[in-house]
Amino acid sequence: MKRLAINPALLAVILGVTALVCQIRLPAPVNHTLTLLGSTTTPLSLVVIGAQLVGVKPSILRDRSLIFTCLLRLAVFPLLLLGALRLLQTPVMMTAALFLCYAMPSAALTAMQADQYQCEAPLASVSVAVITALSAATIPLMMMWVV
């Protein structure tokens, strides 16, 4: 539990929300530096995922937990959200926006967290890669039901 409490991602969210609520403005040079640093996170996370995929055997694609994760992430959860939004009778534009956000692929942070906590990092990396690839087909198909 202590490792979770000092998790850099969680601490960053807490600091960011605190700064937003308290309307704390950083000096321009500090803000610019942090913006540049933040823009490196996506490329670096992709490098980490790629490094974790090295040596992974193709047989992992038949792993039941990977198939189950993909099914949940790309179909079950978005459809449950869509059902809830329809029951709540949310406007079509709001439903589409929320649904689209929810149907997006898993964040690369998933694989990085799995690596940090030594918990099936190769499987998490494969999961992120497969879900990202499959979402190119599932997102347009799912959006046809929304709009």
N, C-alpha and C positions, 0 to 999 in steps of 0.2 A: 504494500500500500504506500510505503514511503517513496518508492521509486516512481509511482504514479503521481504523487504529489509534487515531485520535483521534475516532472516531465517538461522539457523545454517548450513543446507545443502548447501544453496546458498553461504554462506560465506566460507565454506570449499572448494567448487569448485573454487571460486575466489582466495583464498589463494594458493590452489594447482597449479592452472594454472600460477599464478604469480611466485611461486617458481620454476616451471618448465621452464618458459620463461627466468627468471633471473638466472637460474642455481644455485639456493641456495641449499647448502648441509647442512643438519642438522647433529649435532654431533651424533655419533653412539649410545650412550645411549638414546638420545632423539628419534632418529629414531626407535630404538628397542621398546621403550615404546609405541610410537604411532602405531607401527605395531601390538603390542599385543592388544592395545586398539581397533584398527580397526578390529581385528579378532573377537571381541565380538559382532559386530554390527548385523550380521546375526542371531545368536542365540537369542540375545535380542529382535530383531524385531519380531521373531517368537513367543516369549513369549508374546509380546504386542498384536500381532494378536490373539493368543490363548485366552488371557484375554478378548479381545473385543468380541470374539465369544461366551463366556459364556453367557448363557441366551438368545441368539438369537434364535428366533422361526424358525423352518424349513419352515414355510410359506414364509419366505423372499426369498427362492429359486425361487418363482414364481413372484418375483418383476420384472416388465417390464424393469426398468432401469438396473437391474442386467443382465437380458437376453440380452438386447441391448448392454451393455458394453462387455459382453463375446463375442457376435457375432462380434462386431467391432474389439476388441483386438485380437481375435484368427483367424478371417477369412478375414474380409473386409480390414483392414489396411495392413496386410501382402500381400494380393493379389494385392492391389493397388501398393505397393512397387514393387512386382514382375513384374507387368505390366510396370511400369516406367523403371525398370532395363532392361527389354527385349527391350523396345523402344530405350533405350540408347545403346543397344548392348554391355553391359558389359560382360567381360569374365565370363565363367560358375563358376569358383572358387570364384570370387569376388561376383557374384550374390548369390551363395550359402551361403557365409559367411555373407553378409549383410542381406539376407533374414532370416537366422537362428537367428541372433541377434535380428531382429525385431519381430520374431515370439515367442520369449521367453516370459514367463509369466510376469505379472506386478510386479514391485518391491514392497517389503514390505513397502518401504517408503511411498507408496500411502496411506496405512492404517494409518501409523503414522502421516502423514501430516493431514489427515482427522480428526484424534483425536485431534491434536494440534489446528486446526482451528475450532473445534467443528462443523464439517460438515459431518453428516452421517457416523460416524466412524464404526458402526456395518455393514452397507452396504458395505463400502470400505473393511473391513476385510473379509467379506463373498466373495466379488468380487475377492480379491487376492487369497483366498483359492480355490474358484471354478475354476478360470482361471488357477491356477497352476495345479490343478488336471486334468482339461480337456486338458491342453497343452501336457500332456504325450501321448495323442492320436493324437492331431492335428499337432504337430511338425513333427512326422514321415510321416504323410499323406501329409502334405504340401511339405516336402522335396522331395517326389517322383516326384512332378511337376517340381522341380528346376533342379534336376540332370538328 
